[in-house]
Every structure is written in structure tokens, then in C-alpha cells.
Amino acid sequence: MATTTGRPEPTSDWERDVTDLIDTTEMYLKTIYELVEEGIVPLRARIAERLGHSGPTVSQTVARMERDGLVVVTGDRHLELTSVGHDKATRVMRKHRLAERLLTDVIKLDWEYVHTEACRWEHVMSELVEERLIGLLDHPHFDPYGNPIPGLPELGEQFDEVDFLDGVVSLPVLLAEHGRDGAEVRVVLQRIAEPIQVDVELLARLAEAEVLPRRTLVVRWAGDGGVTVQGEGAEVVLDLPDDVARHLFVARG
């Protein structure tokens, strides 16, 4: 089963096929990109948590990427993408999120499986296919989880790009601003961040409770420090721990 903080171990032939196709360098570049876009300092420990890799494995991979001119390890030990590394990471994430749109809008794959399948496609998609997809998908700017698709101007799309954190805040942060008295708060969900997209069971539960991008949610603090959440008008209510809720980003104000 997937965890909420890292990638799951492959448990089926299908999942092992996905793992076999993953380019490790691209996977690390994308993970660093994710951390930066969410406002999290990219440390090797954070990569280990997200990917479920051992500390030595992460250190060896990062050292190789540093030799290849993709990342720099700074004096305080956080990682910075070089211009080359950032460009490569942007392209991987763009392919990933375009693949998610194709899988959702055209192939109609169930929402909870889209992210995992796109993790395969991101490593084999050509720029020619990307350009065709933009027209086929009617020029999408966001993935099915509400996250901005980066690097589209490189493919000729002319629009003002949106950063991941523009106009949004993590759900627990917004609730804290309203106090912890347990009162209901209505918010609009904008983004479901990458770390919890790997959890197929969780995504199915979110969909059942209508906790979906651009939906109004009814949320409140739970007694155990987590939050309860449901789409407005939905019958199902979810109790989410803080380490899941913090990956839900809602509109500020």
C-alpha cells in the first residue's frame, strides 16, 4: 500500500513495470522540483522520505547529479538545481502533467490511477508528442489535480505562467488562521500536491467525498489534530491526518 510521505514499494507486475521504466535522474530532478514548488527546502532527507530510498542511495545519486552539473549542494546542505537541471526538471514535470491530462480527458482512466501511469509516460514522451497534446487537449494549463503545468511557453503557449503557491495556502495553515475552535470553514480546493497522488486508496476516498480541485469544501479541525473534510453537499466525510491535509492547497482569502 502507498504511504502519504513516500512512493510505495511495487507490489504487482504493473507497478514493477512502471518502476523499471523510471529514469532515476529524472525522478530525482522532478522530486526536487516538487519540493521547491511547494516551498519546502530540498534536502536529501526530504528526497529519501518522498521516494522511500535509503540515505546512502540518495547521497550517491545526488553526488552523481552534482558531477553531471544538474544540482549544487550548498553550504547548508540543501540542494539547488542548476539552470540545466532546472530546465530538465521542468520538462519532466511538463510531460508528466500533460500525460495526466491525456489519461484523464481522453483515455478516461480512473482518477486515482492517473498519476502512477503518468510516471511511466513522463520518461518516454517526445517534445513532438507534447506539442500535439497541447492542441488535442485544448491548451491545458493545469493537471487533473489542479497543479500548474510548467514550461508551456517553451512549446509556444503564450500566457502568464502561474506558480504553484500563487494565491493558495496549505489547508492546515489556513485553518490555523481561523483558530482551532472546531467551527466549520468553507474553502475552495485548488491543488492536490504530488506526494499524496501516489496513494490510490486515498485518492479514491477523496473522490468519494468530492474533495476535488475547484470544489468548495467544508472543513474543520478534528480533535486528534487532523481535519475533517468533505465536498460541499457530499455525504461522505473524511478524517485526514495533518501529514495528508498539508498537501491540500486551498484558495487564500
C-alpha positions as CSV (number, residue, x, y, z in Angstrom):
1,M,0.0,0.0,0.0
2,A,1.2,3.5,-0.7
3,T,2.1,5.8,2.1
4,T,1.4,9.5,2.4
5,T,5.0,10.5,2.6
6,G,6.8,8.4,0.0
7,R,6.5,6.2,-3.0
8,P,5.2,2.7,-2.3
9,E,7.2,-0.5,-3.0
10,P,5.9,-2.1,-6.2
11,T,3.5,-4.9,-5.3
12,S,2.2,-6.0,-8.7
13,D,3.7,-6.7,-12.1
14,W,2.1,-3.5,-13.4
15,E,3.7,-1.4,-10.6
16,R,7.1,-3.2,-11.3
17,D,6.8,-2.3,-15.0
18,V,6.4,1.3,-14.0
19,T,9.4,1.1,-11.7
20,D,11.5,-0.5,-14.4
21,L,10.8,2.4,-16.8
22,I,11.6,5.2,-14.4
23,D,14.8,7.2,-15.1
24,T,16.4,7.7,-11.7
25,T,18.0,11.0,-12.5
26,E,14.7,12.4,-13.9
27,M,12.8,11.1,-10.9
28,Y,15.2,12.9,-8.6
29,L,15.0,16.1,-10.6
30,K,11.2,16.0,-10.5
31,T,11.2,15.4,-6.8
32,I,13.5,18.4,-6.1
33,Y,11.2,20.4,-8.4
34,E,8.2,19.3,-6.4
35,L,9.8,20.3,-3.1
36,V,10.7,23.7,-4.4
37,E,7.3,24.5,-5.9
38,E,5.7,23.5,-2.5
39,G,8.0,25.9,-0.6
40,I,9.9,23.0,1.1
41,V,13.7,23.2,1.4
42,P,15.1,20.4,-0.8
43,L,17.3,18.3,1.4
44,R,18.5,14.8,0.8
45,A,16.4,13.6,3.7
46,R,13.2,15.0,2.1
47,I,14.1,13.1,-1.1
48,A,14.5,9.9,0.9
49,E,11.2,10.4,2.5
50,R,9.3,11.1,-0.7
51,L,10.9,8.3,-2.8
52,G,11.3,5.7,0.0
53,H,15.0,5.4,-0.8
54,S,17.8,4.8,1.7
55,G,20.0,7.7,2.8
56,P,23.1,6.2,1.1
57,T,21.3,5.7,-2.2
58,V,20.1,9.3,-2.2
59,S,23.5,10.6,-1.4
60,Q,25.1,8.6,-4.2
61,T,22.5,9.7,-6.7
62,V,22.8,13.3,-5.7
63,A,26.6,13.1,-5.9
64,R,26.3,11.8,-9.5
65,M,23.8,14.5,-10.4
66,E,26.2,17.1,-9.0
67,R,29.1,15.7,-11.1
68,D,26.8,15.9,-14.1
69,G,26.1,19.6,-13.4
70,L,22.4,19.2,-12.6
71,V,22.4,20.2,-8.9
72,V,24.6,22.0,-6.4
73,V,24.8,21.1,-2.7
74,T,25.0,24.4,-0.8
75,G,26.9,25.2,2.3
76,D,23.8,24.5,4.5
77,R,23.4,21.1,2.7
78,H,20.2,22.0,0.7
79,L,20.0,21.2,-3.0
80,E,19.7,23.8,-5.8
81,L,19.0,22.9,-9.4
82,T,21.5,24.4,-11.8
83,S,20.0,26.1,-14.9
84,V,20.5,22.9,-16.8
85,G,19.0,20.8,-14.0
86,H,16.0,23.2,-13.7
87,D,15.3,23.1,-17.4
88,K,15.4,19.2,-17.4
89,A,13.2,19.1,-14.3
90,T,10.7,21.5,-15.8
91,R,10.4,19.3,-19.0
92,V,9.9,16.1,-17.0
93,M,7.2,17.7,-14.9
94,R,5.6,19.2,-18.0
95,K,5.5,15.8,-19.7
96,H,4.1,14.2,-16.5
97,R,1.2,16.7,-16.1
98,L,0.4,16.7,-19.8
99,A,0.2,12.9,-19.7
100,E,-2.1,13.2,-16.7
101,R,-4.4,15.4,-18.7
102,L,-4.4,12.9,-21.6
103,L,-5.1,10.0,-19.4
104,T,-8.0,11.9,-17.7
105,D,-9.6,13.8,-20.6
106,V,-9.1,11.4,-23.5
107,I,-8.4,7.9,-22.2
108,K,-10.8,8.4,-19.2
109,L,-8.6,6.4,-16.8
110,D,-9.9,6.4,-13.3
111,W,-8.6,9.5,-11.4
112,E,-6.8,7.6,-8.7
113,Y,-4.6,5.7,-11.2
114,V,-3.6,8.7,-13.4
115,H,-0.6,9.9,-11.5
116,T,1.1,6.5,-11.3
117,E,0.6,5.8,-15.0
118,A,1.9,9.3,-15.9
119,C,5.1,8.5,-14.0
120,R,5.8,6.0,-16.8
121,W,4.9,8.3,-19.7
122,E,7.0,11.2,-18.5
123,H,10.2,9.4,-19.3
124,V,9.4,8.4,-22.9
125,M,7.3,11.3,-24.3
126,S,8.9,13.3,-27.0
127,E,8.6,17.1,-27.5
128,L,6.7,16.4,-30.8
129,V,4.1,14.5,-28.9
130,E,3.9,17.3,-26.3
131,E,3.2,19.8,-28.9
132,R,0.4,17.7,-30.4
133,L,-1.1,17.1,-27.0
134,I,-1.4,20.8,-26.3
135,G,-3.8,21.2,-29.3
136,L,-5.6,17.9,-28.7
137,L,-6.3,18.8,-25.0
138,D,-7.4,22.3,-25.9
139,H,-4.4,24.1,-24.4
140,P,-4.4,22.9,-20.7
141,H,-2.6,25.0,-18.1
142,F,-3.3,22.7,-15.1
143,D,-3.2,19.0,-14.4
144,P,-6.2,17.0,-13.1
145,Y,-5.1,17.6,-9.6
146,G,-5.1,21.4,-10.1
147,N,-1.4,21.9,-10.3
148,P,0.1,24.2,-13.0
149,I,1.8,22.6,-16.0
150,P,5.2,24.3,-16.2
151,G,7.3,25.2,-19.2
152,L,4.5,25.6,-21.7
153,P,5.9,28.8,-23.2
154,E,8.8,26.6,-24.4
155,L,6.3,24.8,-26.6
156,G,4.8,28.1,-27.9
157,E,2.0,28.7,-25.4
158,Q,1.6,32.4,-24.8
159,F,0.2,33.1,-21.3
160,D,1.2,34.3,-17.9
161,E,2.5,31.2,-16.0
162,V,1.2,30.5,-12.6
163,D,3.5,29.4,-9.8
164,F,2.3,26.5,-7.6
165,L,1.9,28.7,-4.5
166,D,0.3,31.7,-6.2
167,G,-2.9,32.6,-4.3
168,V,-3.0,29.3,-2.3
169,V,-2.1,28.1,1.1
170,S,-1.9,24.7,2.8
171,L,-5.2,23.7,4.3
172,P,-3.9,23.4,8.0
173,V,-2.2,26.8,7.7
174,L,-5.5,28.4,6.6
175,L,-7.4,26.6,9.3
176,A,-4.9,27.8,11.9
177,E,-5.6,31.4,10.8
178,H,-9.3,30.8,11.6
179,G,-8.5,29.4,15.1
180,R,-8.9,25.9,16.5
181,D,-12.4,26.2,17.9
182,G,-13.8,23.5,15.6
183,A,-16.0,25.8,13.6
184,E,-16.8,24.9,10.0
185,V,-14.9,26.8,7.4
186,R,-15.7,26.8,3.7
187,V,-12.7,26.9,1.3
188,V,-12.1,26.2,-2.4
189,L,-9.6,23.4,-3.1
190,Q,-7.1,24.5,-5.8
191,R,-4.3,21.9,-5.7
192,I,-3.6,18.3,-4.6
193,A,0.2,18.1,-4.3
194,E,2.3,15.3,-5.8
195,P,3.1,13.4,-2.6
196,I,-0.4,12.1,-1.9
197,Q,-1.1,11.4,-5.6
198,V,0.8,8.1,-5.2
199,D,-1.8,6.8,-2.7
200,V,-4.5,5.2,-4.9
201,E,-6.7,4.3,-1.9
202,L,-6.6,7.9,-0.6
203,L,-7.4,9.4,-4.0
204,A,-10.4,7.1,-4.3
205,R,-11.6,8.3,-0.8
206,L,-11.0,11.9,-1.7
207,A,-13.1,11.5,-4.9
208,E,-15.9,9.7,-2.9
209,A,-16.0,12.7,-0.5
210,E,-15.9,15.1,-3.5
211,V,-12.7,16.6,-2.3
212,L,-11.7,17.7,-5.8
213,P,-9.9,20.7,-7.4
214,R,-12.1,23.8,-7.7
215,R,-14.7,22.4,-5.4
216,T,-15.9,24.2,-2.3
217,L,-15.0,22.1,0.8
218,V,-16.4,22.2,4.3
219,V,-13.6,21.7,6.7
220,R,-12.9,21.8,10.5
221,W,-10.3,20.8,13.0
222,A,-10.7,17.3,14.3
223,G,-10.0,16.5,18.0
224,D,-6.9,14.4,17.1
225,G,-5.1,17.4,15.5
226,G,-6.1,16.4,12.0
227,V,-9.0,17.8,9.9
228,T,-12.4,16.7,8.7
229,V,-13.2,17.5,5.1
230,Q,-15.9,16.9,2.6
231,G,-17.1,18.5,-0.6
232,E,-20.0,20.9,-0.1
233,G,-23.2,18.8,-0.3
234,A,-21.3,15.4,-0.3
235,E,-22.5,12.7,2.0
236,V,-19.0,11.3,2.9
237,V,-16.8,13.0,5.4
238,L,-13.1,12.2,5.7
239,D,-10.9,12.5,8.7
240,L,-7.4,13.4,7.4
241,P,-4.2,13.5,9.5
242,D,-2.2,16.6,9.3
243,D,0.5,14.9,7.1
244,V,-2.1,14.4,4.4
245,A,-4.1,17.6,4.9
246,R,-1.0,19.7,4.4
247,H,-0.8,18.6,0.8
248,L,-4.2,20.1,0.1
249,F,-3.8,23.7,-1.1
250,V,-6.8,26.0,-0.9
251,A,-7.5,29.5,-2.2
252,R,-6.4,32.2,0.2
253,G,-9.0,34.8,1.1
